[in-house]
Amino acid sequence: MKQTNTKASSTAYEAIRSMIAQGQLSPGEELSERTLAESLQLGRTPVREAIKDLCREGVLMSVPLRGTFVQRLSVEDLKEIHEVRLALEGMAAKLAAEKGGSPELRACLAELQALPDGPELDTFEAQRIGWDFHKAIFQAAGNTRLAKLYADVRVQNSLAMQRVKNYDAERTRVVIKEHIAIGNAILDRNQTLAHQLVWDHLQKAMETKLRSLLAVLG
């Protein structure tokens, strides 16, 4: 019975975290344990345990006598997330380059190279492939603990950027080229270049995100 409950709690945890990352649950939104249990077709106990875990991670916030809410992350939170991403993704790129990449990384690279470089570019599709590309780097690194840390940070990053709804097409085209350069460096087993390109890419991304977030916040 304990193993079943653990599996159900893990299922609830992954589902709720995915809902937050994809914007199905918005910053400041109150969570209903009963509604989540019904929608996920799970018991309330595993949902309750999942919510506790997400509160410990800082993705959710429990307010006594009020309820549990999706966390609102500040500009300072975003800066801290960025610093963690620099450390994690820089190391992941080096490890992936040491191993020479992976089939998943090659597939993402092919998708990026196939994206149109004109006004017909779908920025949301490009962003989806971009996130898959970053995830593929961690898969290629072959370090499960590093990948777990990244998954947690990715949810928080998505949460911080939920208020930015539009993606700049010009910047998106630049990002695609940056991703392709990183992918090629990894496949070429150039650890130093892969690490530097990831660092430069994340620094530029941070500057863009801060401008976008500050514009939304006024």
C-alpha positions in Angstrom: 0.0 0.0 0.0 2.8 2.4 0.9 4.5 1.8 -2.6 1.1 2.6 -4.3 0.7 5.8 -2.3 4.3 6.8 -3.2 3.7 6.2 -6.9 0.4 8.2 -6.7 2.1 11.1 -4.9 4.9 11.1 -7.6 2.2 11.2 -10.3 0.4 14.1 -8.6 3.7 15.9 -8.1 4.8 15.7 -11.7 1.3 16.6 -13.0 0.9 19.7 -10.8 4.5 20.8 -11.6 3.8 20.4 -15.3 0.6 22.5 -15.0 2.5 25.3 -13.4 5.4 25.1 -16.0 2.9 25.2 -18.9 0.9 28.1 -17.4 -2.2 26.1 -16.6 -1.9 27.4 -13.1 -1.0 31.0 -12.8 1.0 33.0 -10.2 -1.2 33.9 -7.2 -3.8 31.3 -8.1 -5.3 29.3 -5.2 -5.1 25.6 -5.4 -8.0 23.4 -4.5 -6.9 20.0 -3.2 -10.3 18.4 -4.1 -10.4 19.9 -7.6 -6.9 18.7 -8.4 -7.6 15.2 -7.1 -10.7 15.0 -9.2 -9.0 16.3 -12.4 -6.0 14.0 -11.9 -8.3 11.1 -10.9 -6.2 10.5 -7.8 -7.0 10.5 -4.1 -6.6 13.6 -2.0 -3.8 12.2 0.1 -1.2 11.9 -2.8 -2.3 15.3 -4.0 -1.8 16.7 -0.5 1.7 15.2 -0.3 2.6 16.6 -3.8 1.5 20.0 -2.7 3.7 19.8 0.4 6.7 18.9 -1.7 6.1 21.8 -4.1 5.8 24.1 -1.2 9.1 23.0 0.1 10.6 23.7 -3.3 9.2 27.2 -3.3 6.9 26.7 -6.3 3.8 26.8 -4.1 3.1 28.9 -1.0 1.0 27.8 1.9 -0.7 30.7 3.8 -2.2 29.8 7.2 -6.0 30.1 7.4 -6.1 31.2 3.7 -4.9 28.3 1.5 -2.2 27.3 -0.9 -1.2 29.5 -3.8 1.1 29.4 -6.8 4.1 31.4 -5.9 4.7 34.8 -7.4 8.4 35.2 -8.2 10.1 38.5 -8.2 12.8 40.0 -10.4 15.3 39.1 -7.7 14.0 35.5 -7.8 14.6 35.5 -11.5 18.2 36.7 -11.0 18.9 33.9 -8.6 17.4 31.3 -10.9 19.6 32.7 -13.7 22.7 32.2 -11.5 21.8 28.6 -10.8 21.2 28.0 -14.5 24.6 29.3 -15.4 26.2 26.7 -13.0 24.0 23.8 -14.0 23.9 24.3 -17.7 27.5 25.2 -18.1 28.4 21.9 -16.4 25.8 19.9 -18.4 27.2 21.3 -21.7 30.8 20.2 -20.7 29.6 16.7 -19.8 27.5 16.4 -22.9 30.5 17.5 -25.0 32.7 15.0 -23.3 30.3 12.2 -24.4 29.7 13.7 -27.9 26.0 14.4 -27.6 23.1 12.0 -27.9 20.4 11.0 -30.5 17.9 13.3 -28.7 20.3 16.2 -28.9 20.9 15.6 -32.6 17.1 15.4 -33.2 16.6 18.8 -31.5 19.4 20.3 -33.5 17.8 19.1 -36.7 14.5 20.6 -35.6 16.2 24.0 -34.9 18.0 23.9 -38.3 14.7 23.3 -40.0 12.9 26.3 -38.5 12.2 29.1 -41.1 14.3 32.2 -40.9 11.6 34.6 -42.0 8.3 36.2 -40.9 6.6 32.8 -41.0 8.6 31.7 -37.9 6.4 30.4 -35.1 8.0 31.9 -32.0 6.0 29.6 -29.6 7.1 26.5 -31.6 10.7 27.8 -31.6 10.5 28.3 -27.8 9.2 24.7 -27.3 12.0 23.2 -29.3 14.4 25.4 -27.4 13.3 24.1 -24.1 13.5 20.5 -25.5 17.1 21.4 -26.6 18.1 22.5 -23.1 16.6 19.3 -21.7 18.4 17.2 -24.3 21.7 18.7 -23.1 21.1 17.4 -19.6 20.1 14.0 -21.0 23.3 13.9 -23.0 25.3 14.8 -19.9 24.2 11.6 -18.3 24.0 12.9 -14.8 20.6 12.2 -13.2 21.1 14.4 -10.2 22.1 17.3 -12.4 19.0 16.7 -14.6 16.8 16.7 -11.5 18.2 20.0 -10.3 17.6 21.5 -13.7 14.0 20.3 -13.8 13.3 22.1 -10.5 14.9 25.3 -11.7 13.1 25.1 -15.1 9.7 25.1 -13.4 10.6 28.2 -11.3 12.0 29.9 -14.4 8.7 29.3 -16.3 6.8 30.5 -13.3 8.7 33.8 -13.2 8.1 34.4 -16.9 4.4 33.5 -17.1 3.5 37.2 -17.1 5.4 37.7 -20.4 3.1 36.4 -23.0 4.7 37.6 -26.3 8.0 36.5 -27.6 10.2 38.8 -29.8 10.7 37.3 -33.3 14.0 38.9 -33.8 15.5 37.7 -30.5 14.0 34.3 -31.2 15.9 34.0 -34.5 19.1 34.9 -32.6 18.4 32.3 -29.9 17.9 29.6 -32.6 21.4 30.4 -34.0 22.8 30.3 -30.5 21.3 26.9 -29.8 22.6 25.5 -33.1 26.1 26.8 -32.2 25.9 25.2 -28.8 24.7 21.9 -30.2 27.5 21.8 -32.8 30.1 22.5 -30.2 28.8 19.6 -28.1 28.7 17.2 -31.1 32.3 18.3 -31.9 33.3 17.4 -28.3 34.6 20.9 -27.7 33.9 21.2 -24.0 35.4 24.7 -23.6 33.5 26.2 -26.4 30.2 24.5 -25.4 30.6 25.9 -21.9 31.4 29.4 -23.1 28.5 29.4 -25.6 26.0 28.3 -23.0 27.3 31.0 -20.6 27.0 33.7 -23.3 23.6 32.5 -24.4 22.2 32.5 -20.8 23.6 36.0 -20.1 21.9 37.4 -23.2 18.7 35.6 -22.3 18.8 37.0 -18.8 19.1 40.6 -20.1 16.1 40.0 -22.5 14.0 38.4 -19.8 14.6 41.2 -17.3 13.6 43.9 -19.9 10.5 42.0 -20.7 9.5 41.3 -17.1 10.2 44.9 -16.0 8.1 46.2 -18.9 5.2 44.0 -17.7 5.6 45.1 -14.1 5.8 48.7 -15.2 
